[in-house]
Amino acid sequence: MEQMPYPYRVEPRHPTGDDRDPRVIAAPAISTVVTLAGGFVLGYLAVLTLALCGNACHNDPAEAVIVTVCGWGLVIPVVLLLISWLLPWRRRHAATRLAFAILAPFSLGALYILFNVWLALT
């Protein structure tokens, strides 16, 4: 009995070679450095703000809420950075990776603005 040739051609599931983005590390790396430096600066400013406002904002429930909100709010920039690093390293994800990398430092700045607004309202 003669063996029949296989009629279907098997293609790799993920294309290799030219689909890989050559600048894949640039946006997440720059965003990580900017977010880390900005986090240290804005964290220092937040602590300095609490120290300079005197007895007006040194009631225990307000400080507990501020520390909790700022601590949990830092999860947002970290998640955005992780998403920008963990997206597949293909050209079609380049715009999404860039968007998440840009949003990470801006979310940190928005968190600091919300911190100051909340502190001014209490």
N, C-alpha and C positions, 0 to 999 in steps of 0.2 A: 504494500500500500504506500502510495506516494504522499509525502507530507505537503500540505498546502501552506503557502506563505501567509504570514499574518497580514491581514488587509488594512489594519489601522496603524498609523504611525504614533508612537508615544512621544509626547513633548514634555519637557520639564514643566513642573507646575509654576515655578517662579523663574522668570527669565534671568539669565545671568549675563554678566559683562557690562554692557552699555547702559543698563537701567539703574545702576548704582550711582548715587549722587556723590560727586567728588568733593563738594563743600559741606558734607553732612555734619561735621563737628563744629563749624564756625559759629552758627547762631546759638546753639545750646551752650557752648563754652563761653562766649562773650556774655550771654545772659546770666550764666552762673556766677561769673566774676562780678558783674554789675549788681546782681541781686544780693550776693554775699556782702559786698562792700556797702551797699545801700542799707542792708539789714543791720549791720553794725552801727552805721551812722544814725539811722532812724531809731534804733533801739537806745543808743546813747542819748539822743534828743528826747525820747519818751521818758527815760529815767530822769533826765535833767529837768524836764517839765514838771514831773511829780515832785522833785526836790525843791524846785523854785516856787511852787504855788503855795507853800506854807501850810498853815493849819486849815485853810479853806477847803482843801481837797484831801485831807488826811483822816477822813472817817473810814472805818474799817470796811463797811459794805461797798463803798465806792471803789476803794483800792482793789478789793477782791474781784469785783466785776471787771475793772480795767485790766488787771493782770490776766484774768481768764479769757476775756475777749481778745486781747493782743496775743496771748499764747496760742489759742486755737485759730486765730486769724492768720498766723504764720504758716498754717498748713496749706493755705491756698497757693502762695508762691512756690512752696516746695512741690506740691502736686503738679503745678504748671511746668516747673522745671523737669520733673520726672517724665511727664508726658512728652516734652520736647526731646528728651534724651532717648526715650524708649520707643518712639515711633519707628516703623521700618525705614531703613536707610535707602529708600528709593526716591527717584526724582519726583514721582507723583505726590509724595508726602512733604516736599520741600516747603510749600506755602503754609501748610498746617504747622509744621515744625517751627517755622519762622514766627507765625502768629502766637503760638504758645510761648516761645522764647521772649517775644516782646511783651506779652501780657504779664509775665512773672515780675519784673521790676515795677511795672505800673500798678499791679495789685498791691505791692508792698507800699508804694506811695499813697494809694487810696486808703489802705489800712491806717497809715499814720494820720491822714486827714480825718478819717472817722474817729480816731482816738482823740484828736484835739477838739473836734466838734463835740463829742460826748463829754469830754472834760470841761468844756466851756458851758455846757448845759447843766452840769451838776453843781 
